[in-house]
Amino acid sequence: MKKVVSLALALVLMLAASIPVFAAPSPTGTYTYVVVVIPTTGGSGDYEFTTGIDEDGNQNVHLTPKPKSGYSFDHWVIDGPYRTDQPLTDGNLDITITGDIKVTPYYTINGESPTQAVTTDTSDKSPQTGPSSAMPYVIIGLSLIAVAVSVTIVKSKKSN
């Protein structure tokens, strides 16, 4: 009985050690982020990458509104992964991004509120990392095979 338990434990440990083999590979290589500025009535905007992308996937971007004559900047709408400590009503805005973003500057004329509708991109652009959804089934299948092999070995030794 000790041999069966030892064999089963060894098989379970081997299966546990093989789990990283089934994980999907993490993305490698260089990152490239796209910033799209969507002009609105009253002006446009501009951006400048102020740093390269660091090892954590962060890149700093400086946004600048460009109002037309008779308009003044009101606020930014940013769609995509970003962080900032500044309010989105700051004209010159510094943000940190970790993916593609769409930036829309809004303007007012004579203090009126902007009226352009905003659409949000809800698509998922990130690659899947980590284990696949089939991983639990692979582990269960391999465990069942290991148990079946152990039982077969024990039965063959008892019959001898």
Rosetta silent file (secondary structure, phi, psi, omega in degrees, C-alpha in Angstrom):
SEQUENCE: MKKVVSLALALVLMLAASIPVFAAPSPTGTYTYVVVVIPTTGGSGDYEFTTGIDEDGNQNVHLTPKPKSGYSFDHWVIDGPYRTDQPLTDGNLDITITGDIKVTPYYTINGESPTQAVTTDTSDKSPQTGPSSAMPYVIIGLSLIAVAVSVTIVKSKKSN
SCORE:     score description
SCORE:     0.000 S_00000001
   1 L     0.000  -36.724  179.823    0.000    0.000    0.000 S_00000001
   2 H   -62.052  -35.911  179.817    2.886    2.370    0.768 S_00000001
   3 H   -66.384  -39.772 -179.947    4.177    1.872   -2.778 S_00000001
   4 H   -64.952  -45.177  179.011    0.808    2.795   -4.261 S_00000001
   5 H   -63.771  -42.248  178.912    0.558    5.943   -2.152 S_00000001
   6 H   -63.536  -42.631  179.036    4.151    6.846   -3.003 S_00000001
   7 H   -64.802  -44.643  179.127    3.534    6.271   -6.702 S_00000001
   8 H   -62.971  -41.774  178.460    0.308    8.281   -6.655 S_00000001
   9 H   -63.766  -41.067  178.491    2.016   11.124   -4.772 S_00000001
  10 H   -62.866  -41.590  179.184    4.891   11.120   -7.261 S_00000001
  11 H   -65.894  -40.686  178.355    2.461   11.308  -10.184 S_00000001
  12 H   -64.195  -41.498  177.986    0.522   14.158   -8.599 S_00000001
  13 H   -64.129  -39.136  177.735    3.765   16.072   -7.972 S_00000001
  14 H   -64.547  -40.562  178.197    4.838   15.514  -11.583 S_00000001
  15 H   -64.449  -42.412  179.323    1.474   16.804  -12.804 S_00000001
  16 H   -63.562  -35.906  179.683    1.699   19.852  -10.555 S_00000001
  17 H   -71.100  -23.507 -177.863    5.189   20.577  -11.861 S_00000001
  18 H   -89.019   -3.418 -178.532    3.963   20.428  -15.462 S_00000001
  19 H   -56.884  -44.500  179.836    1.206   23.050  -15.043 S_00000001
  20 H   -59.950  -22.043  179.387    3.365   26.010  -16.236 S_00000001
  21 H   -63.746  -32.561 -176.018    3.931   24.132  -19.503 S_00000001
  22 H   -87.864   -5.608 -178.625    0.247   24.552  -20.364 S_00000001
  23 E   -72.242  144.597  176.635    0.080   28.281  -19.593 S_00000001
  24 E   -67.575  142.101 -179.221   -0.254   30.629  -22.537 S_00000001
  25 L   -67.020  143.669  176.158    2.959   32.533  -23.200 S_00000001
  26 L   -73.912  148.941  179.055    3.134   36.096  -21.957 S_00000001
  27 L   -65.396  140.326  178.290    3.492   38.732  -24.657 S_00000001
  28 L  -127.186  173.070  178.819    7.072   39.713  -25.353 S_00000001
  29 L   100.391 -162.399 -177.397    8.781   42.298  -27.495 S_00000001
  30 L   -96.105  149.570  176.176    8.270   46.006  -27.656 S_00000001
  31 L   -90.583  148.430  167.553    5.080   47.860  -26.919 S_00000001
  32 L  -137.320  128.935 -179.221    3.658   50.463  -29.249 S_00000001
  33 L  -112.103  144.765  179.480    0.759   52.631  -28.191 S_00000001
  34 L  -110.672  130.343  173.940   -1.511   54.630  -30.456 S_00000001
  35 E  -112.963  122.742  178.666   -2.937   57.976  -29.401 S_00000001
  36 E  -114.460  123.090  176.727   -5.811   59.249  -31.528 S_00000001
  37 E   -99.768  122.144 -177.511   -6.982   62.833  -31.062 S_00000001
  38 L  -100.672  110.074 -178.088  -10.571   63.300  -32.220 S_00000001
  39 L   -68.313  148.808  176.429  -11.226   66.947  -33.151 S_00000001
  40 E  -125.067  171.600  176.690  -14.453   68.607  -32.077 S_00000001
  41 L   -57.578  128.870  177.741  -16.198   71.822  -33.016 S_00000001
  42 L   106.173   -5.617  177.687  -14.043   74.661  -31.805 S_00000001
  43 E   158.878 -164.245  178.846  -10.607   73.195  -32.241 S_00000001
  44 E  -143.370 -162.975  179.047   -8.361   70.201  -32.167 S_00000001
  45 E  -151.894  168.590 -179.686   -5.631   68.862  -29.941 S_00000001
  46 E  -140.280  162.069  178.377   -2.096   67.622  -30.036 S_00000001
  47 E  -142.908  161.276  177.829   -0.008   65.182  -28.025 S_00000001
  48 E  -146.354  129.611  173.125    3.605   64.391  -27.372 S_00000001
  49 E   -75.506  121.220 -176.516    5.143   61.239  -25.901 S_00000001
  50 L   -98.987   -9.991  173.823    7.393   62.548  -23.133 S_00000001
  51 L  -142.427  165.902  170.135    8.961   59.195  -22.185 S_00000001
  52 L   -81.810  175.342  179.544    9.556   55.837  -23.734 S_00000001
  53 L   -82.065  124.404 -178.459    7.605   52.812  -22.573 S_00000001
  54 L   -82.599  179.117 -176.137    9.124   51.420  -19.374 S_00000001
  55 L   -63.582  -18.792  177.693    9.394   47.764  -18.342 S_00000001
  56 L   -92.162    1.404  178.915    5.922   47.936  -16.718 S_00000001
  57 L    85.460   16.149  179.992    4.282   49.138  -19.956 S_00000001
  58 L   -95.238  140.565  174.481    3.822   52.763  -18.806 S_00000001
  59 E  -140.529  135.787 -179.956    4.376   55.743  -21.098 S_00000001
  60 E   -90.991  138.808 -178.282    3.906   59.424  -20.286 S_00000001
  61 E  -132.057  138.950  175.909    2.017   61.633  -22.722 S_00000001
  62 E  -108.482  124.035 -179.600    1.516   65.420  -22.731 S_00000001
  63 E  -105.583  138.273 -179.773   -1.800   66.645  -24.211 S_00000001
  64 E  -131.292  124.776  176.606   -2.301   70.153  -25.525 S_00000001
  65 E   -78.765  152.626  178.461   -5.637   71.640  -26.663 S_00000001
  66 E  -132.097   82.528 -178.589   -5.695   73.829  -29.783 S_00000001
  67 E   -72.923  148.657  172.936   -8.851   76.006  -29.730 S_00000001
  68 L   -77.025  166.381  178.145   -9.972   77.941  -32.808 S_00000001
  69 L   -59.438  131.561  179.237  -10.403   81.694  -32.605 S_00000001
  70 L    92.280   -5.437  179.564  -13.458   82.552  -30.463 S_00000001
  71 E  -114.834  156.420  173.467  -13.418   79.212  -28.594 S_00000001
  72 E  -131.915  150.383 -178.749  -11.902   78.221  -25.281 S_00000001
  73 E   -66.313  140.387  178.725  -10.900   74.806  -23.994 S_00000001
  74 E  -112.762  -58.489 -179.007  -13.456   73.126  -21.678 S_00000001
  75 E  -164.613  166.408  175.280  -12.373   69.541  -20.879 S_00000001
  76 E  -103.312  148.279  166.039  -10.807   66.311  -22.117 S_00000001
  77 E  -123.220  124.659 -176.765  -12.524   62.948  -22.603 S_00000001
  78 E  -120.788  125.102  178.765  -10.072   60.045  -22.675 S_00000001
  79 E  -112.551  114.012 -178.755  -11.094   56.551  -23.714 S_00000001
  80 L   137.269  176.755 -176.769   -8.530   53.884  -22.873 S_00000001
  81 L   -76.649  114.398  178.678   -6.163   52.946  -20.054 S_00000001
  82 E  -149.288  162.987  173.581   -4.663   56.065  -18.471 S_00000001
  83 E  -138.967  144.789  174.385   -3.761   57.624  -15.102 S_00000001
  84 L  -159.363  153.145  174.830   -3.354   61.242  -14.091 S_00000001
  85 L   -98.142   -7.579 -177.699   -3.402   63.351  -10.947 S_00000001
  86 L   -90.083  151.760  172.954   -4.679   66.390  -12.842 S_00000001
  87 L   -71.247  151.156 -179.118   -8.353   67.207  -13.455 S_00000001
  88 L   -72.400    1.366  175.351   -9.505   66.634  -17.030 S_00000001
  89 L   -92.958   -3.984  175.358  -10.353   70.333  -17.225 S_00000001
  90 L   -71.631  132.646 -179.889   -6.638   71.268  -17.240 S_00000001
  91 L   -62.222  -60.487  177.615   -5.655   72.498  -20.674 S_00000001
  92 L   -89.552  112.591 -171.135   -2.141   71.071  -20.711 S_00000001
  93 E  -118.547  132.785  175.134   -2.576   67.591  -19.315 S_00000001
  94 E  -108.540  124.555 -179.347    0.072   65.014  -18.444 S_00000001
  95 E  -129.346  161.416  172.546   -1.120   61.398  -18.355 S_00000001
  96 E  -114.332  127.226 -178.227    0.430   57.944  -18.097 S_00000001
  97 E  -114.510  155.642  176.356   -0.922   55.366  -20.536 S_00000001
  98 L  -130.072   18.460  179.547   -0.645   51.581  -20.677 S_00000001
  99 L  -178.620 -175.729  179.714   -2.398   51.005  -24.005 S_00000001
 100 L   -65.539  142.615  178.237   -4.043   52.678  -26.985 S_00000001
 101 E  -135.707  155.980  170.704   -6.193   55.718  -26.164 S_00000001
 102 E  -117.225  130.353 -177.059   -8.624   58.072  -27.882 S_00000001
 103 E  -119.559  129.845  178.156   -8.524   61.669  -26.709 S_00000001
 104 E  -124.918  116.189  173.253  -11.240   64.216  -27.383 S_00000001
 105 E   -87.994  135.971  178.528  -10.797   67.872  -26.432 S_00000001
 106 E  -112.018  145.041 -175.402  -14.050   69.816  -25.984 S_00000001
 107 E  -126.401  158.983  174.946  -14.396   73.555  -26.433 S_00000001
 108 E  -121.772  155.101  173.293  -16.928   76.233  -25.561 S_00000001
 109 E  -123.402  125.181 -177.976  -17.938   79.376  -27.361 S_00000001
 110 L    54.061   36.314  175.505  -19.091   82.275  -25.201 S_00000001
 111 L    77.808    5.208  178.487  -19.263   79.961  -22.160 S_00000001
 112 L   -77.341  150.159  179.373  -21.776   77.509  -23.693 S_00000001
 113 L   -73.887  147.465  175.927  -21.385   73.818  -22.915 S_00000001
 114 L   -68.319  149.059 -175.478  -20.101   71.502  -25.629 S_00000001
 115 L  -119.998    0.316 -177.007  -22.797   69.372  -27.256 S_00000001
 116 L   -70.958  137.222  179.088  -20.913   66.720  -29.230 S_00000001
 117 L   -74.722  150.397  179.382  -21.763   63.124  -28.269 S_00000001
 118 L  -112.590  131.382  174.602  -19.029   60.832  -27.016 S_00000001
 119 L  -108.043  144.721 -177.461  -18.752   57.210  -28.078 S_00000001
 120 L  -110.560  131.983  176.130  -16.827   54.713  -25.992 S_00000001
 121 L   -85.791  113.672 -177.918  -14.710   51.935  -27.434 S_00000001
 122 L  -106.613   12.427 -178.998  -15.459   48.876  -25.305 S_00000001
 123 L   -71.434  153.571 -179.264  -13.537   46.319  -27.351 S_00000001
 124 L   -99.967  112.907 -176.193  -10.975   44.140  -25.606 S_00000001
 125 L  -105.176   -5.217 -175.767   -7.580   44.544  -27.269 S_00000001
 126 L   -78.142  141.481  175.825   -5.385   42.894  -24.653 S_00000001
 127 L   -73.323  151.516  177.860   -3.844   39.497  -25.395 S_00000001
 128 L   -75.575  132.206  174.869   -4.800   36.644  -23.098 S_00000001
 129 L  -122.984  163.419  179.842   -2.080   35.772  -20.635 S_00000001
 130 E    85.988 -167.538 -175.913   -1.890   33.041  -18.054 S_00000001
 131 E   -69.015  151.559  177.570   -3.497   29.637  -18.275 S_00000001
 132 L   -78.900  168.499 -179.294   -6.036   28.868  -20.942 S_00000001
 133 L   -71.489  -13.348  178.922   -9.625   28.021  -20.089 S_00000001
 134 L   -85.244   -8.221 -174.820   -8.927   24.365  -20.982 S_00000001
 135 H   -54.702  -47.197 -179.730   -6.344   24.023  -18.205 S_00000001
 136 H   -59.361  -37.391 -179.844   -8.664   22.506  -15.548 S_00000001
 137 H   -68.597  -36.700  177.294   -9.807   19.836  -18.014 S_00000001
 138 H   -64.770  -44.847 -179.001   -6.206   18.952  -18.918 S_00000001
 139 H   -64.758  -44.410  179.117   -5.259   18.615  -15.247 S_00000001
 140 H   -62.046  -44.513  179.681   -8.328   16.487  -14.450 S_00000001
 141 H   -61.409  -45.601  179.196   -7.666   14.260  -17.458 S_00000001
 142 H   -66.090  -36.660  177.527   -4.014   13.739  -16.559 S_00000001
 143 H   -64.548  -42.454  178.044   -4.937   13.040  -12.938 S_00000001
 144 H   -63.681  -39.152  177.422   -7.469   10.397  -14.012 S_00000001
 145 H   -63.845  -42.660  179.814   -4.872    8.772  -16.254 S_00000001
 146 H   -62.266  -41.880  178.450   -2.375    8.742  -13.369 S_00000001
 147 H   -65.286  -43.783  179.643   -4.917    7.100  -11.056 S_00000001
 148 H   -61.085  -41.805  178.140   -5.824    4.506  -13.703 S_00000001
 149 H   -64.294  -42.595  179.367   -2.142    3.653  -14.237 S_00000001
 150 H   -61.903  -45.215  179.728   -1.614    3.340  -10.470 S_00000001
 151 H   -63.646  -41.172  179.119   -4.627    1.042  -10.085 S_00000001
 152 H   -62.800  -42.614  179.528   -3.466   -1.086  -13.027 S_00000001
 153 H   -63.224  -44.906 -179.380    0.019   -1.443  -11.536 S_00000001
 154 H   -63.753  -44.183 -179.726   -1.406   -2.439   -8.145 S_00000001
 155 H   -64.495  -38.949 -179.412   -3.796   -5.002   -9.681 S_00000001
 156 H   -69.019  -32.516  178.597   -1.026   -6.520  -11.800 S_00000001
 157 H   -73.567  -33.752  178.814    1.252   -6.873   -8.751 S_00000001
 158 H   -69.939  -34.928 -177.307   -1.544   -8.524   -6.710 S_00000001
 159 H   -76.535  -19.108  179.876   -2.252  -11.075   -9.455 S_00000001
 160 L   -81.558    0.000    0.000    1.460  -12.063   -9.655 S_00000001
